[in-house]
């Protein structure tokens, strides 16, 4: 099965049939990922792998984004999953992509321009720095992240951006229960509460994953996030 059929059939199996224009944008994005593979945008080698484990795996989170949602922050966007995929699928969303590596941030900007995506911002800064800036701190009702860090560190990097009452949707794998156990202190300090754990299963590969739905219950204290590098080196 070629990548077009994988993408089209896989999206349908996940419950998100692609309109022709959306399919074209996804394929154009896939082509750009291939052209700029030397930037280290993804660890997947073939277009088929990228479709299955980057594009399709971004889709299940759409079930958790309210229809009325206006804006979203994706932390550690890398090659654009899930933030850029979500923008293609939900063009009315105002999406901000936070990516510290300049070459990857430039790729995201170029891709948005080539695909004609408006209402998309690329922030090229560390999360520890951007999370302290007034224009970003606690200003996003919805945040996502995929594969950036273990849950204790991830909470410190992302929750400062989330508004009180807002939601952080975090992709996790088979060790999610262990990560949740390790993150209890971070949840308490950073004012997060795990509301639900959602499961998904990818078509074709059968790979299973989890999306943690984490609610921000109160303002994050001013001491967080800590200085750059500390959340990962010394998680709460």
Protein Blocks (a to p, Z undefined) as FASTA:
>chain_A
ZZklmmmmmmmmnopacdfklmmmmmmmmmmmmmmmmnopafbfbfklmmmmmmmmmmmm
mmmmcfklmbdcdehklnopaklmmmmmmmmbccddddfblklmmmmmmmmmmnopghia
cddddfklmmmpmklgopafbdcdehkbcfklmmmmmmmmpcghiacdddddfklmmmmm
mmmmmmmmnopacfbdcddddehjlpacdddddddfbdcdfkbccdehjlmmmgZZ
